[in-house]
Amino acid sequence: MAGVDVRVATVKLMLQLQSGGSLTRLLPEAQQQLAEGDRALLQAFCFGMARWSGQVSGIVDGLLSKPLKKKDNDLYLLMQLGVFQLQHTRVAPHAAVDNTVSAVKKMGKPWAKGLVNAVLRNFQRQSDTIIAALDESASLSHPEWLIAHFKSDWPESWQDIANAGNQQAPMMLRVNHRRCTTADYLDKLNSAGFAAQVFSPVDSAVLLDAPVAVHELPGFEAGMVSVQDGAAQLAATLLGKGEGMRLLDACAAPGGKTAHALEYGLWNNVVALDQDADRLTRVEQTLQRLELSDACDLVHADASDTHSWWDGKPFDVILIDAPCSGTGVIRRHPDIKLLRRASDIEALVETQRALLSSLWKVLAPGGKLVYATCSILKMENEHQLNWFLSAEACATEEPFEVRVGTKRSPGSVQVLPGEQGLDGFFYAVIRKSEDQSIRGSRGE
């Protein structure tokens, strides 16, 4: 039974996830173990489980008379999968229950068939009561520490942020303006039978009405279009056209912003750097598809360790798309809720500060630094900007205007998850004074 095999594969992958890794890394290999027709279902199950883990685990906890032993964590996950199907999919309830119970035998634990059946049947009968009794964290399917951050940083919209994190992200495209206009590409999509619309706040963005496989997109293999959220596409516009200038993308993987910068501007030299060799390979593959490899030098290094890689030539523009909590892209990467810990944030803040301080030294006088995160935590964003402007001589916040998000200061903007349909992102633009004896300040 194919449905049973997919359930067993889902449980195995979710067990692996608890030991480390991510869905991005683990899912492709797991999919290769299944028939091609089952791979999309495995992805849907795994992403759904990660997205609703807090809720479905709370439901199962309320239905068990006592916790299962650690060695039976696979059964615990299987029951969560059954609850997920009953609560969040359109599958026939009897099929969800029957296939989940059948998976118990496939997992080598036939003694638990009655237990799994009873838990799922009881949920069917008592779902409204059980869901109403869930605590705030389980109800919103976000860890308590993260909800606490949302409440502290965004007291008027924290529930909307949590709800946005539980939605499936739309599919947005970036049109390569070196190949065609956005309007022309929209015509190509419509001619191919794909409903889509121009996302007007970002001139290179097109929003699909429904996701499609990338190989079905007109001109994808030829480099005419890429998949990238509109909020991420803001980076290239903030970097500028860059004609004759030198650009550093300091944390470049997986390469979307590097590629867009090359599509958007006429840079004299671009260096794309990342400390993860595997992810840097993805940058290379992206640039090859877009036929931009010759326009960019790839460097495998820790960006903050400038002595190990910098050639001594200052950069005119630097993009720091900093390692962060990812709290703005939970809808795309729901396993963040399972993998990230409260204790991670302080370490990330220190990493971000190390990058800012180190890379400021390789920025030319008069140059521009764009600091970006896919986070919505103020510790990683506007607090970092305030710290940097106070700590560094010659740093001035540079005003800019965009048509998305909310300006947090003249030179920074925060896009919250789901706002205008976008991912959560933060951007700040900082200018380095030509006169190194002058101390910069906000907007002065």
Phi, psi and omega in degrees: 000117185299319181300326179290316180299320180294322179295317178297318179296323179296314180298316179300317182292319180294329174294318177299320182299325179293338181264001181124169183097196179205165177297325179301321182273321188276326188296314183303318180293319179295323180295328180293341179277355183246162173298149186305323181291346182261353188291321179294323179293321177299317179298316180297318179296313184293317179293321178295319178298316180294318182296319187250017184304315181300321181286310186290329176291323176296322178295312181297320178303321181287343181262342179273136179288333175207152181299149175284158176289156183303325181291347179253026178298333177296321177294320179301315178292322179298318178295323176297321178297317177298317178296319177304314180297317180294325187269328192234006177232170181264008180298145178302131183306319181295325179290320179299316181290312185297315182291326177293317178295320179297328180294336180301314179295319180298333180274001176081024180227061184299337180298341185264004182301317180296320180296312181297317179299315182296318180299314182290320178295319178296323177295318178303319183283329189239020191304315183299315181294317182294316181294321180296334183273354181293146175285174186302315182297315181291320181299319180270355178053046174224143179297151184303318184297327181285319176300321179300319177296316179302314182297318182291316185278325187225067187300335182267348185224014186298324179291321177298322179296314179297317180295322178297325179293342180264003179267157173279130184290144175287168179258117181243144184245154174245117181278132179280103185289355171284342184253321181196167177278164177298318180297319179295320181291326176299321176298320179296318178298313181297322179294330179275000177092014180257122178283131183201168178214151176290135174267095194300329180295341180232116194291346180260002190259139175230132182256122177279143177291330179213145180297150175222161175293139186299328182291347178274347182288131179302127175074011182296310182295334180274002176083018182283336187208154176225164176265122179196132179296150182298326179295322177291333180288346178296333185305313183298322180292327179284329176292325178096181182286328171064027184299122178076006183257168181252128185241138171244123168259103195281338178226073201280330186296143005272005169112356183298317182286324175301311182298317181295321177301319179289324177292325188274322187244176181242064185287146177284323180206133178235130175246123177250119189238141174203148182271352179261110185296321180296318181288331176293330174299324178294324175300314180300316180296319178298314181294325178295316179298324182272001181057045181240007184303321183290345184265005187214137174261125179265133182230127176265106183191166172276116186302326183286343178266072188297333180297336185274347186219337187285135182271004178090354179267119183297151176264142177283326181221139177230133171254123171249094173272083199288148169305135186208183183290341181071017185290350175271349184237028180299327180295332177272332182229071186296342178292350173305323181294335179268328189266326184281144178237155179303324182292344180290331191295316181299319178295321178296320178300319179293320177297316180298319180293323178296320178295313180301313183294316182291314186283338175301327182290337181260007176271133182292150171305133184086355182283172185238135176243128175252118179258128184223145170218158170259042180246159172240010180274127184297331177304324184269347190242262187294331175293325176294318178299314180298317179299315185293317181295330178281329188272329189255131172291150173069015179261123180233131176291129184255120181296148174206165179235137173224164182256019176226160174072192181234127178292128178264343177192172182304328184247023178213153179219143175240124171257124179271152181304130179087346179294119186057025178080011187260166170288164176279128180214153173233139176226140171225141179244126184233131180255139177265127183299143174295321180268107186291354177271351183267134178267127182283173177201177182295115171062016182261000000 
